[in-house]
Amino acid sequence: MLPKTTTHVANQPRLGHANAESARTLLGTVPVESDGSAYFRAPARKPVYFQAVDEAGHAVQTMRSITYLQPGERRSCLGCHEPFGTIASRNNIQATTRPPSRIEPGPDGTRPMSYPLLVQPILDRHCVTCHKAGKSVPILTGEPTQTFTRSYEALREYVRWYEWGGESIQEIGTRPGHSGADESRLLKVLTDKTHAKDVSLPPEDNLRLCIWLDSNVPFYGTYEKETQLAQKAGQAVSPPMGQSGSPIE
């Protein structure tokens, strides 16, 4: 989660479809062992939250709170419903029999999140031949609108997200099988051969869509006007700077 310093008003500026949204950057992924354990290095002094992801790239569970680590600190957890202060025993935990994993970064458009870099290239490769101006279908080209782009606004009815408000998937928690990727119509449409008989997304493009859908379908990953304009134009930008002056990534 990226800290906001531009304004105290939740929806100024808008980051995407979701109400009262926070900007995000995807640090990346780490492996999970067959017993469910994971052991990895995480960045210090960053507000981090975690998702458990299945083999299809869908989020199974998403933390609804953030975690901070100090330099050199080690933390362990059992889950959300054990007694406070309980830590996991190191005995017979597969992940602790090896060195800690290093986070594997995600694709372009995830540091910070950027719809024009993460999602629009997929639409350009597979969709815009049919989904363009002059046809009675959703327009999936990347021309800018007042706030976002034509394709982002056209996909609104095909995606679901969490928010404080009436359009939320569910406000109070996440449930397996009901994440953004699970609940959104977009992936179902892309696998429906009556609609897209000639469309077959490669695994890396399918994963990009899952990352976007499970990250709450953001358009921007920054709060500043200048960097939002750069993202809207399809340019890569750096994450916001932390108190130490280093990028928050």
C-alpha positions, -999 to +999 in steps of 0.1 A: +000+000+000+014+034-009+011+064+015-010+093+004+003+129+010-015+149-016-050+153+000-070+140+029-101+135+007-105+098-001-115+101-038-093+130-047-078+120-070-096+090-083-075+059-088-100+037-105-135+024-102-133+016-065-145+041-039-120+054-013-091+036-029-054+034-020-026+032-045-006-001-047+025-016-059+030-053-064+062-064-047+060-098-063+055-134-054+072-161-033+067-199-033+044-217-009+053-252+002+030-282+001+023-278+038+012-242+033+043-226+047+063-197+032+096-182+043+108-150+026+126-117+029+103-086+029+112-049+027+114-030+060+094+000+069+068-005+042+031-011+047+028-046+032-002-069+029-004-104+016-025-125-008-026-163-010-027-172-047-037-205-063-021-223-093-044-204-117-031-170-104-063-162-086-062-147-051-077-172-026-075-149+004-064-113+008-053-097+041-075-068+051-048-052+072-011-042+067+021-053+083+053-034+091+087-048+096+118-030+110+153-036+096+165-070+108+132-080+123+118-115+119+082-122+122+061-153+120+024-159+120-001-188+121-031-171+106-059-148+118-076-167+146-050-180+169-044-163+203-026-130+201+012-133+204+012-169+192+040-178+168+046-208+146+069-235+158+099-241+135+095-279+139+085-297+108+078-266+088+090-272+052+098-236+044+122-232+073+144-260+061+158-238+033+171-202+031+144-175+028+130-168-006+136-135-024+105-118-039+101-124-076+089-091-092+058-090-113+053-079-149+055-043-162+028-021-149+029-034-113+055-011-097+033+009-091+001-004-106-006+010-141-036-001-162-021+014-194+011-007-190-004-038-174-037-044-192-039-022-223-011-041-242-032-073-238-062-056-253-041-042-281-028-077-290-060-097-287-091-075-287-089-042-305-091-057-340-128-062-332-134-039-303-128-005-319-147+026-329-174+020-356-186-013-342-214-021-318-192-036-292-174-022-261-145-001-273-112-014-259-088+010-275-066+031-252-076+067-261-077+089-231-110+101-216-114+129-191-103+107-162-092+073-176-092+057-210-120+043-233-111+007-226-109+011-188-144+027-187-158+001-211-146-028-189-164-014-158-194-037-162-172-067-166-151-064-134-158-065-097-140-048-068-139-042-031-149-007-018-167+012+009-200+014-009-228-004-027-208-018-056-184-038-034-180-076-038-182-078+000-170-051+024-162-070+055-139-097+043-126-119+015-138-154+008-121-181-013-137-184-047-150-148-045-120-126-053-119-100-080-107-125-106-133-150-096-162-126-095-154-106-127-171-115-159-140-106-179-121-139-176-153-158-183-159-139-215-124-145-227-128-182-223-163-183-239-156-196-274-190-184-286-177-149-281-140-152-286-134-183-307-101-169-321-088-155-288-064-176-267-045-157-241-010-170-233-004-178-196+016-146-190-013-124-203-039-143-183-017-138-152-015-101-159-053-099-159-056-119-127-031-095-110-051-065-121-084-080-111-072-091-077-055-057-071-089-041-072-089-031-109-069+002-104-061+026-132-035+047-115-009+036-090+000+071-078-017+101-063+003+131-079-013+149-108+019+149-129+026+112-125-010+103-131-008+122-164+023+102-172+007+069-164-024+078-185+000+084-214+014+049-209+047+060-193+064+042-165+067+061-133+086+055-100+067+046-068+063+075-043+093+084-021+093+073+016+104+094+045+140+082+040+139+095+004+140+061-012+113+047-034+085+028-016+089-005-034 
